[in-house]
Amino acid sequence: MLSAALKVIRTIREKYVCMKCDCIVQAAAPSHPIERGSPGKACWPGC
């Protein structure tokens, strides 16, 4: 059986500035496929 792990090294979110009102806008963070945890055996088909 092979085990694999994925690790996000860096998430880049660009910031934009409105020149009229000096407001800074940033894109929302991407969602995580598995919230706050490790995948169990049920997540991996064929185990």
C-alpha positions as CSV (number, residue, x, y, z in Angstrom):
1,M,0.0,0.0,0.0
2,L,1.3,3.4,-0.9
3,S,0.6,6.5,1.2
4,A,0.6,10.0,-0.2
5,A,0.5,13.4,1.3
6,L,-0.3,16.8,-0.2
7,K,0.9,20.0,1.4
8,V,0.0,23.5,0.4
9,I,3.2,25.5,0.6
10,R,1.8,28.9,-0.1
11,T,-1.6,30.4,-1.1
12,I,-1.3,33.6,-3.1
13,R,-4.3,36.0,-2.8
14,E,-3.9,39.3,-4.7
15,K,-4.9,42.6,-3.1
16,Y,-6.5,45.4,-5.1
17,V,-6.8,49.1,-4.2
18,C,-9.7,51.4,-5.3
19,M,-8.1,54.7,-6.3
20,K,-11.3,56.6,-5.5
21,C,-11.9,55.6,-1.9
22,D,-8.5,54.0,-1.0
23,C,-10.3,50.7,-0.1
24,I,-8.3,47.5,-0.1
25,V,-10.0,44.4,-1.5
26,Q,-8.7,40.9,-1.2
27,A,-10.1,37.7,-2.7
28,A,-11.6,35.1,-0.3
29,A,-9.4,32.3,0.9
30,P,-10.0,29.0,-1.0
31,S,-11.9,26.3,0.8
32,H,-10.1,23.3,2.2
33,P,-11.2,19.9,0.8
34,I,-11.2,18.4,4.3
35,E,-12.0,20.9,7.1
36,R,-9.6,20.7,10.1
37,G,-8.6,17.1,9.9
38,S,-7.0,14.2,8.2
39,P,-8.9,12.1,5.7
40,G,-10.0,8.7,7.0
41,K,-10.1,5.4,5.2
42,A,-13.7,6.2,4.0
43,C,-12.2,9.1,1.9
44,W,-9.8,6.9,-0.1
45,P,-11.6,4.5,-2.5
46,G,-9.9,1.1,-3.0
47,C,-8.1,1.0,0.4
